[in-house]
């Protein structure tokens, strides 16, 4: 599976960012504290619905915000959207034209 786009809103230190990935070449560079690991955490979270850094989803919401959004698209028909508000989250996935939505 190929991740073609990743969009984050109020996720960790990212207020709003949209990235487009090319096949075969992906390089993420930057100074300390700019959010490189946060990008990897978002990719992991949208694919597994859990973080490798925390058990609390509220810790992933940017300071001063009430919600966060992760949207990921693959090169195929599969899509993943997770938006979570303090205390709960909703996960939407679309794969092979079947949608699912889950509130926790």
Secondary structure, DSSP 4 states (H G I P E B T S, - for coil): --EEEEEEEEETTEEEEEEE--SS-------TTSSHHHHHHHHHHHHHSS-SS-S-GGGGBPTT-SEEEEEEEESSS-EEEEEEETTEEEEEEEETTEEEEEE-
